[in-house]
Amino acid sequence: MTEARDDQGAGAVRAGAAATASSRSSGPGRLLIAVYGVFALAATARAGYQIATKFGEAPVAYLLSAVAAVVYIVATVSLARPGARAYRVSVVAVATELIGVVTVGLLSIVDAQAFPSETVWSAFGRGYGFVPLVLPVLGLLWLRRTRPGSASA
């Protein structure tokens, strides 16, 4: 009898983790993952082109574009994956994105000469319709709503 109860408990934990993952990647979460995927592709292509063709002109800006690309890739993959670990990686990636957008956005406005060429996060993502500024806020709100162990997940 004890073994049966242990198996049932483990099954409930697995079912809870699956429900959390599916809730994170369904409904609005699916759209969020799609937008992150588009930004991952766009930032990767932009950084790759800039580094390959014009790196000497603005190395800091182009390396920041590459960092943004990595952050978007990690966020996309972790948001789509199930489990508590993927959830924690998502929170770190999306929070890093928000910090990066705000920091680079402020620096690119205050000291425009330090950024002779725009990055994905320059001027708070102005070149991308400010989506890079709004996206991590929406991402963190979604992650809060679908966190493992929350009643709404």
N, CA, C and O atoms as a DFTB+ gen file, in Angstrom:
612 C
 N C O
     1  1       0.815      -1.199       0.000
     2  2       0.000       0.000       0.000
     3  2       0.859       1.262       0.000
     4  3       0.536       2.231      -0.688
     5  1       1.953       1.257       0.770
     6  2       2.807       2.443       0.851
     7  2       3.391       2.768      -0.520
     8  3       3.451       3.931      -0.920
     9  1       3.827       1.715      -1.246
    10  2       4.415       1.952      -2.562
    11  2       3.392       2.572      -3.513
    12  3       3.724       3.456      -4.304
    13  1       2.164       2.110      -3.432
    14  2       1.124       2.657      -4.297
    15  2       0.914       4.139      -4.010
    16  3       0.745       4.938      -4.932
    17  1       0.924       4.500      -2.742
    18  2       0.761       5.912      -2.391
    19  2       1.936       6.745      -2.898
    20  3       1.745       7.851      -3.404
    21  1       3.164       6.205      -2.760
    22  2       4.338       6.926      -3.253
    23  2       4.249       7.134      -4.756
    24  3       4.560       8.217      -5.253
    25  1       3.822       6.095      -5.490
    26  2       3.695       6.223      -6.934
    27  2       2.638       7.258      -7.299
    28  3       2.823       8.037      -8.233
    29  1       1.536       7.264      -6.564
    30  2       0.489       8.238      -6.839
    31  2       0.999       9.653      -6.575
    32  3       0.707      10.568      -7.344
    33  1       1.745       9.836      -5.511
    34  2       2.305      11.156      -5.189
    35  2       3.260      11.622      -6.257
    36  3       3.224      12.784      -6.661
    37  1       4.122      10.725      -6.724
    38  2       5.071      11.085      -7.782
    39  2       4.334      11.420      -9.069
    40  3       4.714      12.344      -9.789
    41  1       3.271      10.659      -9.355
    42  2       2.474      10.939     -10.550
    43  2       1.813      12.297     -10.466
    44  3       1.725      13.009     -11.466
    45  1       1.347      12.662      -9.283
    46  2       0.726      13.972      -9.092
    47  2       1.745      15.087      -9.304
    48  3       1.422      16.123      -9.884
    49  1       2.964      14.878      -8.840
    50  2       4.015      15.880      -9.033
    51  2       4.324      16.032     -10.519
    52  3       4.447      17.149     -11.023
    53  1       4.450      14.900     -11.221
    54  2       4.714      14.957     -12.668
    55  2       3.561      15.623     -13.405
    56  3       3.785      16.420     -14.316
    57  1       2.343      15.305     -13.024
    58  2       1.176      15.920     -13.670
    59  2       1.143      17.413     -13.404
    60  3       0.799      18.191     -14.294
    61  1       1.496      17.826     -12.192
    62  2       1.542      19.255     -11.858
    63  2       2.587      19.982     -12.677
    64  3       2.344      21.090     -13.155
    65  1       3.758      19.366     -12.844
    66  2       4.818      19.985     -13.647
    67  2       4.389      20.097     -15.106
    68  3       4.659      21.104     -15.761
    69  1       3.718      19.062     -15.613
    70  2       3.251      19.104     -17.002
    71  2       2.185      20.176     -17.185
    72  3       2.169      20.871     -18.201
    73  1       1.291      20.313     -16.201
    74  2       0.251      21.344     -16.290
    75  2       0.862      22.726     -16.280
    76  3       0.420      23.602     -17.024
    77  1       1.883      22.943     -15.438
    78  2       2.549      24.237     -15.385
    79  2       3.224      24.539     -16.720
    80  3       3.122      25.656     -17.229
    81  1       3.907      23.557     -17.284
    82  2       4.601      23.765     -18.549
    83  2       3.604      24.053     -19.659
    84  3       3.811      24.958     -20.466
    85  1       2.512      23.275     -19.700
    86  2       1.564      23.491     -20.786
    87  2       0.859      24.831     -20.629
    88  3       0.538      25.478     -21.626
    89  1       0.612      25.262     -19.386
    90  2      -0.034      26.561     -19.201
    91  2       0.919      27.693     -19.587
    92  3       0.480      28.743     -20.055
    93  1       2.215      27.482     -19.393
    94  2       3.197      28.504     -19.740
    95  2       3.342      28.631     -21.253
    96  3       3.650      29.709     -21.760
    97  1       3.124      27.543     -21.966
    98  2       3.314      27.573     -23.418
    99  2       1.995      27.454     -24.185
   100  3       1.986      27.073     -25.355
   101  1       0.891      27.778     -23.527
   102  2      -0.395      27.766     -24.218
   103  2      -1.039      29.141     -24.097
   104  3      -0.626      29.968     -23.285
   105  1      -2.052      29.368     -24.914
   106  2      -2.745      30.658     -24.869
   107  2      -1.786      31.806     -25.139
   108  3      -1.022      31.762     -26.104
   109  1      -1.819      32.838     -24.294
   110  2      -0.917      33.984     -24.475
   111  2       0.556      33.589     -24.428
   112  3       1.396      34.251     -25.038
   113  1       0.872      32.520     -23.711
   114  2       2.255      32.047     -23.642
   115  2       2.781      31.625     -24.992
   116  3       3.956      31.825     -25.302
   117  1       1.911      31.041     -25.797
   118  2       2.305      30.622     -27.148
   119  2       2.683      31.839     -28.000
   120  3       3.668      31.809     -28.737
   121  1       1.893      32.899     -27.890
   122  2       2.196      34.136     -28.619
   123  2       3.503      34.748     -28.112
   124  3       4.322      35.215     -28.903
   125  1       3.691      34.744     -26.809
   126  2       4.916      35.273     -26.212
   127  2       6.141      34.520     -26.733
   128  3       7.146      35.132     -27.094
   129  1       6.052      33.202     -26.771
   130  2       7.157      32.383     -27.282
   131  2       7.416      32.692     -28.756
   132  3       8.568      32.762     -29.182
   133  1       6.355      32.876     -29.529
   134  2       6.512      33.194     -30.956
   135  2       7.219      34.535     -31.139
   136  3       8.109      34.656     -31.981
   137  1       6.831      35.536     -30.359
   138  2       7.469      36.858     -30.469
   139  2       8.936      36.758     -30.054
   140  3       9.808      37.329     -30.710
   141  1       9.210      36.036     -28.969
   142  2      10.608      35.843     -28.573
   143  2      11.385      35.133     -29.675
   144  3      12.543      35.469     -29.925
   145  1      10.770      34.162     -30.334
   146  2      11.439      33.461     -31.428
   147  2      11.773      34.387     -32.584
   148  3      12.864      34.313     -33.150
   149  1      10.843      35.252     -32.933
   150  2      11.093      36.228     -33.997
   151  2      12.244      37.152     -33.606
   152  3      13.121      37.440     -34.421
   153  1      12.236      37.613     -32.363
   154  2      13.315      38.494     -31.911
   155  2      14.642      37.748     -31.836
   156  3      15.690      38.333     -32.109
   157  1      14.615      36.481     -31.477
   158  2      15.849      35.691     -31.466
   159  2      16.444      35.627     -32.870
   160  3      17.648      35.813     -33.048
   161  1      15.597      35.364     -33.864
   162  2      16.076      35.317     -35.252
   163  2      16.556      36.685     -35.728
   164  3      17.624      36.800     -36.329
   165  1      15.759      37.724     -35.455
   166  2      16.119      39.072     -35.923
   167  2      17.411      39.558     -35.275
   168  3      18.286      40.088     -35.960
   169  1      17.534      39.383     -33.970
   170  2      18.732      39.865     -33.273
   171  2      19.961      39.068     -33.687
   172  3      21.051      39.627     -33.809
   173  1      19.795      37.766     -33.903
   174  2      20.921      36.936     -34.334
   175  2      21.383      37.347     -35.732
   176  3      22.581      37.482     -35.979
   177  1      20.442      37.542     -36.633
   178  2      20.795      37.958     -37.998
   179  2      21.461      39.335     -37.983
   180  3      22.473      39.548     -38.650
   181  1      20.890      40.259     -37.223
   182  2      21.443      41.616     -37.156
   183  2      22.861      41.590     -36.586
   184  3      23.777      42.188     -37.151
   185  1      23.031      40.895     -35.465
   186  2      24.361      40.843     -34.836
   187  2      25.366      40.143     -35.750
   188  3      26.501      40.597     -35.894
   189  1      24.950      39.053     -36.357
   190  2      25.861      38.332     -37.255
   191  2      26.321      39.202     -38.405
   192  3      27.506      39.230     -38.738
   193  1      25.380      39.914     -39.014
   194  2      25.712      40.808     -40.127
   195  2      26.627      41.942     -39.658
   196  3      27.638      42.232     -40.297
   197  1      26.270      42.576     -38.547
   198  2      27.058      43.707     -38.047
   199  2      28.478      43.280     -37.685
   200  3      29.442      43.968     -38.022
   201  1      28.604      42.159     -37.007
   202  2      29.934      41.694     -36.596
   203  2      30.755      41.275     -37.807
   204  3      31.959      41.528     -37.857
   205  1      30.122      40.642     -38.772
   206  2      30.838      40.162     -39.963
   207  2      31.263      41.290     -40.901
   208  3      32.294      41.183     -41.564
   209  1      30.479      42.371     -40.963
   210  2      30.748      43.388     -41.980
   211  2      31.231      44.730     -41.447
   212  3      31.928      45.454     -42.158
   213  1      30.876      45.085     -40.199
   214  2      31.200      46.435     -39.721
   215  2      31.706      46.466     -38.286
   216  3      31.559      47.482     -37.607
   217  1      32.290      45.393     -37.820
   218  2      32.664      45.294     -36.414
   219  2      33.553      46.441     -35.950
   220  3      33.383      46.931     -34.834
   221  1      34.484      46.875     -36.769
   222  2      35.400      47.945     -36.400
   223  2      34.740      49.291     -36.164
   224  3      35.299      50.136     -35.466
   225  1      33.570      49.505     -36.731
   226  2      32.869      50.787     -36.597
   227  2      32.285      50.998     -35.204
   228  3      32.331      52.105     -34.669
   229  1      31.742      49.946     -34.624
   230  2      31.075      50.076     -33.318
   231  2      31.068      48.722     -32.612
   232  3      30.017      48.095     -32.480
   233  1      32.234      48.273     -32.159
   234  2      32.303      46.922     -31.583
   235  2      31.416      46.721     -30.355
   236  3      30.832      45.650     -30.191
   237  1      31.306      47.723     -29.496
   238  2      30.482      47.578     -28.293
   239  2      29.014      47.397     -28.678
   240  3      28.333      46.518     -28.149
   241  1      28.539      48.213     -29.583
   242  2      27.142      48.120     -30.013
   243  2      26.850      46.762     -30.646
   244  3      25.805      46.162     -30.391
   245  1      27.768      46.287     -31.464
   246  2      27.528      45.026     -32.159
   247  2      27.639      43.831     -31.215
   248  3      26.921      42.845     -31.381
   249  1      28.511      43.907     -30.248
   250  2      28.584      42.847     -29.233
   251  2      27.333      42.853     -28.359
   252  3      26.858      41.795     -27.946
   253  1      26.803      44.032     -28.079
   254  2      25.545      44.110     -27.330
   255  2      24.391      43.507     -28.123
   256  3      23.496      42.886     -27.549
   257  1      24.413      43.689     -29.434
   258  2      23.399      43.036     -30.276
   259  2      23.521      41.519     -30.181
   260  3      22.514      40.812     -30.151
   261  1      24.750      41.024     -30.134
   262  2      24.969      39.577     -29.996
   263  2      24.495      39.082     -28.628
   264  3      23.914      38.001     -28.527
   265  1      24.739      39.859     -27.589
   266  2      24.257      39.499     -26.247
   267  2      22.732      39.453     -26.248
   268  3      22.133      38.530     -25.696
   269  1      22.113      40.443     -26.866
   270  2      20.648      40.456     -26.959
   271  2      20.150      39.208     -27.681
   272  3      19.156      38.608     -27.274
   273  1      20.831      38.823     -28.739
   274  2      20.436      37.625     -29.487
   275  2      20.481      36.385     -28.599
   276  3      19.558      35.570     -28.617
   277  1      21.546      36.244     -27.829
   278  2      21.679      35.086     -26.928
   279  2      20.566      35.100     -25.887
   280  3      19.974      34.062     -25.594
   281  1      20.283      36.262     -25.333
   282  2      19.216      36.377     -24.332
   283  2      17.877      35.968     -24.942
   284  3      17.110      35.238     -24.315
   285  1      17.592      36.427     -26.147
   286  2      16.330      36.073     -26.808
   287  2      16.251      34.575     -27.110
   288  3      15.189      33.968     -26.970
   289  1      17.359      33.987     -27.517
   290  2      17.372      32.545     -27.790
   291  2      17.100      31.759     -26.506
   292  3      16.268      30.853     -26.488
   293  1      17.810      32.116     -25.433
   294  2      17.619      31.423     -24.152
   295  2      16.181      31.599     -23.664
   296  3      15.563      30.641     -23.199
   297  1      15.652      32.802     -23.766
   298  2      14.273      33.048     -23.334
   299  2      13.291      32.220     -24.155
   300  3      12.371      31.621     -23.600
   301  1      13.477      32.183     -25.464
   302  2      12.570      31.425     -26.330
   303  2      12.558      29.950     -25.954
   304  3      11.495      29.359     -25.766
   305  1      13.732      29.364     -25.847
   306  2      13.831      27.928     -25.553
   307  2      13.302      27.622     -24.161
   308  3      12.549      26.665     -23.981
   309  1      13.686      28.417     -23.180
   310  2      13.267      28.121     -21.804
   311  2      11.773      28.346     -21.596
   312  3      11.145      27.620     -20.825
   313  1      11.196      29.332     -22.266
   314  2       9.751      29.538     -22.155
   315  2       8.977      28.364     -22.758
   316  3       7.889      28.030     -22.288
   317  1       9.526      27.751     -23.779
   318  2       8.839      26.645     -24.452
   319  2       9.021      25.309     -23.739
   320  3       8.254      24.375     -23.975
   321  1      10.012      25.207     -22.882
   322  2      10.301      23.929     -22.214
   323  2       9.529      23.786     -20.917
   324  3       9.251      24.779     -20.245
   325  1       9.182      22.566     -20.561
   326  2       8.477      22.325     -19.300
   327  2       9.433      22.261     -18.116
   328  3      10.640      22.089     -18.286
   329  1       8.884      22.399     -16.924
   330  2       9.639      22.153     -15.709
   331  2      10.047      23.404     -14.958
   332  3      10.080      24.513     -15.492
   333  1      10.357      23.169     -13.687
   334  2      10.736      24.262     -12.792
   335  2      12.080      24.870     -13.185
   336  3      12.277      26.079     -13.071
   337  1      12.992      24.036     -13.644
   338  2      14.314      24.550     -14.047
   339  2      14.192      25.494     -15.243
   340  3      14.796      26.567     -15.263
   341  1      13.406      25.083     -16.238
   342  2      13.183      25.938     -17.405
   343  2      12.486      27.231     -16.985
   344  3      12.762      28.298     -17.533
   345  1      11.598      27.130     -16.031
   346  2      10.917      28.323     -15.508
   347  2      11.944      29.294     -14.909
   348  3      11.906      30.491     -15.191
   349  1      12.857      28.775     -14.086
   350  2      13.881      29.642     -13.469
   351  2      14.787      30.265     -14.530
   352  3      15.139      31.440     -14.431
   353  1      15.161      29.493     -15.533
   354  2      15.992      30.023     -16.623
   355  2      15.219      31.124     -17.353
   356  3      15.791      32.152     -17.716
   357  1      13.941      30.911     -17.563
   358  2      13.104      31.927     -18.223
   359  2      13.090      33.225     -17.432
   360  3      13.243      34.306     -18.002
   361  1      12.909      33.122     -16.132
   362  2      12.873      34.322     -15.291
   363  2      14.198      35.073     -15.387
   364  3      14.210      36.295     -15.532
   365  1      15.302      34.356     -15.306
   366  2      16.615      34.996     -15.396
   367  2      16.814      35.637     -16.774
   368  3      17.291      36.768     -16.867
   369  1      16.453      34.927     -17.832
   370  2      16.633      35.458     -19.190
   371  2      15.780      36.699     -19.427
   372  3      16.263      37.696     -19.964
   373  1      14.522      36.639     -19.030
   374  2      13.616      37.764     -19.274
   375  2      13.989      38.962     -18.392
   376  3      13.908      40.106     -18.838
   377  1      14.397      38.704     -17.148
   378  2      14.846      39.793     -16.276
   379  2      16.138      40.413     -16.820
   380  3      16.315      41.630     -16.765
   381  1      17.031      39.582     -17.338
   382  2      18.264      40.083     -17.954
   383  2      17.937      40.963     -19.147
   384  3      18.566      41.999     -19.361
   385  1      16.951      40.542     -19.918
   386  2      16.523      41.347     -21.066
   387  2      16.015      42.714     -20.609
   388  3      16.381      43.738     -21.185
   389  1      15.185      42.729     -19.589
   390  2      14.642      43.999     -19.093
   391  2      15.759      44.907     -18.589
   392  3      15.779      46.098     -18.899
   393  1      16.668      44.362     -17.832
   394  2      17.803      45.148     -17.334
   395  2      18.645      45.654     -18.505
   396  3      19.077      46.807     -18.506
   397  1      18.877      44.801     -19.496
   398  2      19.656      45.203     -20.670
   399  2      18.987      46.299     -21.467
   400  3      19.640      47.261     -21.872
   401  1      17.689      46.166     -21.700
   402  2      16.958      47.177     -22.471
   403  2      16.984      48.524     -21.757
   404  3      17.222      49.558     -22.381
   405  1      16.741      48.509     -20.454
   406  2      16.725      49.768     -19.704
   407  2      18.130      50.382     -19.636
   408  3      18.292      51.586     -19.833
   409  1      19.132      49.561     -19.358
   410  2      20.503      50.064     -19.244
   411  2      21.018      50.596     -20.577
   412  3      21.491      51.729     -20.663
   413  1      20.921      49.770     -21.612
   414  2      21.402      50.193     -22.931
   415  2      20.553      51.353     -23.451
   416  3      21.075      52.279     -24.071
   417  1      19.262      51.301     -23.202
   418  2      18.383      52.394     -23.627
   419  2      18.790      53.719     -23.015
   420  3      18.887      54.730     -23.711
   421  1      19.030      53.714     -21.706
   422  2      19.464      54.951     -21.037
   423  2      20.826      55.412     -21.533
   424  3      21.014      56.586     -21.855
   425  1      21.773      54.483     -21.594
   426  2      23.127      54.850     -22.036
   427  2      23.135      55.367     -23.482
   428  3      23.876      56.295     -23.807
   429  1      22.326      54.776     -24.327
   430  2      22.319      55.200     -25.729
   431  2      21.688      56.576     -25.910
   432  3      21.931      57.244     -26.915
   433  1      20.896      56.994     -24.960
   434  2      20.305      58.337     -25.021
   435  2      21.212      59.352     -24.330
   436  3      21.440      60.447     -24.843
   437  1      21.724      58.973     -23.163
   438  2      22.579      59.884     -22.388
   439  2      23.928      60.099     -23.076
   440  3      24.433      61.222     -23.114
   441  1      24.513      59.028     -23.619
   442  2      25.821      59.116     -24.269
   443  2      25.730      58.493     -25.660
   444  3      26.249      57.403     -25.903
   445  1      25.072      59.192     -26.552
   446  2      24.827      58.678     -27.901
   447  2      26.123      58.377     -28.658
   448  3      26.141      57.505     -29.526
   449  1      27.203      59.090     -28.338
   450  2      28.473      58.858     -29.035
   451  2      29.060      57.490     -28.702
   452  3      29.845      56.948     -29.481
   453  1      28.692      56.931     -27.562
   454  2      29.173      55.600     -27.201
   455  2      28.505      54.518     -28.048
   456  3      28.973      53.380     -28.103
   457  1      27.410      54.886     -28.704
   458  2      26.661      53.953     -29.542
   459  2      26.493      54.545     -30.942
   460  3      25.402      54.980     -31.311
   461  1      27.588      54.558     -31.723
   462  2      27.505      55.151     -33.056
   463  2      26.579      54.369     -33.997
   464  3      26.137      54.892     -35.020
   465  1      26.299      53.146     -33.647
   466  2      25.358      52.336     -34.421
   467  2      24.362      51.731     -33.445
   468  3      24.722      51.378     -32.322
   469  1      23.125      51.612     -33.866
   470  2      22.087      51.122     -32.964
   471  2      22.201      49.630     -32.705
   472  3      22.670      48.863     -33.546
   473  1      21.759      49.244     -31.519
   474  2      21.617      47.843     -31.160
   475  2      20.119      47.557     -31.069
   476  3      19.300      48.464     -31.219
   477  1      19.772      46.325     -30.830
   478  2      18.369      45.961     -30.648
   479  2      17.772      46.747     -29.481
   480  3      16.598      47.115     -29.511
   481  1      18.578      47.002     -28.459
   482  2      18.089      47.638     -27.240
   483  2      18.325      49.142     -27.204
   484  3      17.922      49.787     -26.236
   485  1      18.962      49.733     -28.221
   486  2      19.211      51.183     -28.243
   487  2      17.911      51.958     -28.145
   488  3      16.898      51.583     -28.736
   489  1      17.957      53.049     -27.388
   490  2      16.789      53.924     -27.213
   491  2      15.555      53.110     -26.847
   492  3      14.454      53.367     -27.333
   493  1      15.764      52.119     -25.978
   494  2      14.685      51.268     -25.465
   495  2      13.993      50.458     -26.564
   496  3      12.811      50.134     -26.452
   497  1      14.737      50.133     -27.625
   498  2      14.178      49.333     -28.704
   499  2      13.370      50.128     -29.709
   500  3      12.465      49.598     -30.352
   501  1      13.703      51.411     -29.841
   502  2      12.977      52.297     -30.756
   503  2      12.918      51.735     -32.176
   504  3      11.887      51.828     -32.842
   505  1      14.018      51.156     -32.633
   506  2      14.071      50.611     -33.987
   507  2      13.160      49.407     -34.195
   508  3      12.920      48.994     -35.329
   509  1      12.662      48.854     -33.116
   510  2      11.756      47.701     -33.179
   511  2      10.398      48.050     -32.581
   512  3       9.699      47.175     -32.070
   513  1      10.025      49.316     -32.644
   514  2       8.722      49.736     -32.152
   515  2       8.563      49.622     -30.647
   516  3       7.447      49.467     -30.150
   517  1       9.661      49.697     -29.922
   518  2       9.688      49.598     -28.461
   519  2       9.231      48.238     -27.931
   520  3       9.002      48.080     -26.732
   521  1       9.102      47.272     -28.817
   522  2       8.736      45.921     -28.378
   523  2       9.783      45.360     -27.409
   524  3       9.402      44.693     -26.447
   525  1      11.096      45.602     -27.620
   526  2      12.066      45.090     -26.653
   527  2      11.883      45.633     -25.231
   528  3      12.340      45.008     -24.274
   529  1      11.235      46.764     -25.082
   530  2      10.967      47.310     -23.749
   531  2       9.707      46.689     -23.148
   532  3       9.669      46.407     -21.951
   533  1       8.699      46.476     -23.951
   534  2       7.418      45.946     -23.478
   535  2       7.477      44.426     -23.280
   536  3       6.871      43.896     -22.349
   537  1       8.202      43.735     -24.150
   538  2       8.234      42.274     -24.139
   539  2       8.680      41.677     -22.803
   540  3       8.010      40.770     -22.308
   541  1       9.772      42.137     -22.196
   542  2      10.151      41.514     -20.921
   543  2       9.168      41.802     -19.789
   544  3       9.009      40.983     -18.883
   545  1       8.518      42.941     -19.834
   546  2       7.500      43.241     -18.816
   547  2       6.353      42.244     -18.950
   548  3       5.907      41.665     -17.960
   549  1       5.878      42.048     -20.180
   550  2       4.822      41.063     -20.412
   551  2       5.300      39.655     -20.060
   552  3       4.558      38.855     -19.490
   553  1       6.552      39.370     -20.410
   554  2       7.124      38.057     -20.096
   555  2       7.175      37.791     -18.605
   556  3       6.809      36.705     -18.156
   557  1       7.623      38.767     -17.833
   558  2       7.689      38.581     -16.380
   559  2       6.287      38.459     -15.770
   560  3       6.079      37.677     -14.842
   561  1       5.343      39.219     -16.284
   562  2       3.963      39.091     -15.795
   563  2       3.414      37.701     -16.101
   564  3       2.761      37.092     -15.254
   565  1       3.674      37.198     -17.305
   566  2       3.215      35.867     -17.676
   567  2       3.885      34.797     -16.820
   568  3       3.236      33.849     -16.379
   569  1       5.165      34.952     -16.591
   570  2       5.878      33.982     -15.756
   571  2       5.351      34.005     -14.321
   572  3       5.240      32.962     -13.677
   573  1       5.037      35.167     -13.841
   574  2       4.472      35.264     -12.481
   575  2       3.124      34.548     -12.425
   576  3       2.817      33.856     -11.454
   577  1       2.347      34.718     -13.450
   578  2       1.016      34.108     -13.484
   579  2       1.084      32.590     -13.610
   580  3       0.207      31.886     -13.109
   581  1       2.114      32.083     -14.270
   582  2       2.214      30.640     -14.529
   583  2       3.327      29.977     -13.734
   584  3       3.776      28.888     -14.094
   585  1       3.777      30.606     -12.669
   586  2       4.882      30.026     -11.897
   587  2       4.478      28.667     -11.320
   588  3       3.315      28.448     -10.983
   589  1       5.444      27.765     -11.212
   590  2       5.148      26.440     -10.654
   591  2       4.590      26.572      -9.234
   592  3       5.122      27.308      -8.402
   593  1       3.524      25.851      -8.987
   594  2       2.922      25.862      -7.665
   595  2       1.896      26.949      -7.448
   596  3       1.287      27.016      -6.381
   597  1       1.686      27.822      -8.459
   598  2       0.683      28.874      -8.285
   599  2      -0.698      28.293      -8.582
   600  3      -0.822      27.333      -9.342
   601  1      -1.708      28.864      -7.994
   602  2      -3.073      28.353      -8.138
   603  2      -3.587      28.485      -9.565
   604  3      -4.383      27.655     -10.005
   605  1      -3.152      29.511     -10.301
   606  2      -3.664      29.731     -11.655
   607  2      -2.932      28.916     -12.703
   608  3      -3.362      28.866     -13.856
   609  1      -1.825      28.272     -12.323
   610  2      -1.045      27.504     -13.302
   611  2      -1.683      26.189     -13.622
   612  3      -1.153      25.425     -14.428
